[in-house]
């Protein structure tokens, strides 16, 4: 779904939301509003991608975050007390 696409009609938008997937695969690149609605309203299953490039990026981000935590770097929502 592209929000900058102003040429879509209400019929096009309605069609897009008429199909809510039963499974959502998180890839880090293509989450759509219909997928979010399907998870929130219809309990669609959520899985992570098995793409090794994405898994490696997640691993690198996690390692960096852990290092920053150990170094005392404030990370919003992780060690800042947000939601405590």
C-alpha positions, 0 to 999 in steps of 0.5 A: 500500500502506498499512501502517496498514491493519490490516484486510487479510488475508494473502490480500489481502497475497498478492494485492498481491505476486503482481503485480510490474510490469515498469516502475516510474515514479517520481513522488515520491508512490506507490512501493510495496513490490511496485514495489521488489521488482520492481526488486530481484528482476526488473530492472523498468525504472525511469523518472521521471515526465514530470509538469512539477510533479514535474520542477520540484520536483526542479529546485528541490531540486537548485538548493537543494542546489547552493547549500547545498553552495556555502555550506558547509552539510553535506548528509548523503550529499552532502558529509559524506564518507558513503560516500567 
